[in-house]
Amino acid sequence: MAWRCWLYDTMTGLADVPLDVPQFSWSLSISDSTLSTTRDKGTGDEGGSGLTLPWSAFPAGSREARARMLAPTRRAMVLAWDDGSDMGVPIIWGAIGSPTIGWLDVSFDLSSPLTLLGSRYAVREGAFGTGAGSTSTDVISYSGMSLRGILASLGELCTKAKPGGMLPIDWQYAGEAGSHERTYSAYDVANRSWKKLATNIANVNGGPDFQFRPHWADSQHVRLSFEAGSDSEPYLAQSGIIPTLTCFAGGGTIEDMSVACLGPAMRVYGTGSGSDEATLCHLSQDLALCTQADPWPLVESTASSSDWDSANLVKSHADSVLAASKTPLVQLTGKVSLSDEGGITLGQVWPGQLVDVDIRDHPYMPEGTYRMRLMSMAGDQSDMATLTFDQIPDPWSDPTVYR
């Protein structure tokens, strides 16, 4: 079997029992990899879905014991890739979602760490509704910190600083020095979930990628490492050498290669907080493609959020959207066997890291080796996975994209 699965306590990461899961789907991503002219960078996620287990898979002798093993959010599961070691390489961690229980089996999805943190709010204990007239005047401020330092500090506030808030996450960058500042008011609690704040920070120009990677703390515990890019290098660090995949007519280590194409957008109208004529506005544009010898027609787009409360923040978001869309793009997808010795395998490569794809004989892509970021991986209980790479400039518009 290519996969091994365990049941764990959500809060402590303490192992319960191994489980045989005959059917499931899984996915890992680093940020929004949708081919769109108006996409934000986004945060990516991890997840397991469609898990279906016969009742015989549960080593429980009573209905009560089964109910405890299936308690939504109280129990979590780890899906580990079997690499021949005693426990395998942990790839997916998620809390049990809402089970659908039948006579013969039970099915559920897994709630990722990011999903769980969508229900945790950056409000200090005892600070909400305790002001004069039941108001909330508390303000949380961070200054002189890195973006990932702010994210980690917010993570600590939203987990171990709350009663029953513990999650097995190592917030390793908490308090890290940098040049950024953020202020969060308690009264705006609806916009203060960790997930929303993390998405906002990831979407600024130069915002960091981040992931929650499971690892074995010991033989009885699993923990999650919060991995994030730095202010100077927002992408996640490469683990090991850059692997190479091959694609040619009739073979290669990546199969069923497809190429999606997208035209450019030259203008982004950004709007932030405020109302009517007082709304913060910024126009980001690059009209070079409209004025070249064989011009592209003008395409405009918008980006807006009431959370962007300064002119610099509106500009940063609009510039980020423009940078992602101002040139013609292509995006490659393909399938790999995770058991192929000449390819890649789980735990060796994570979304967000670089991969070289050597392409030959393709009807559209010029011959060459393309260095691209792997944006997402997805599969099922088999050893096959679908890879999606980041958008790159169309090589017919920018021949320097391949080497």
Summary of the structure (lengths in Angstrom):
residues: 403
radius of gyration: 23.1
end to end distance: 38.7
largest distance: 75.8
contacts: 1284
relative contact order: 0.15
helix: 16%
strand: 39%
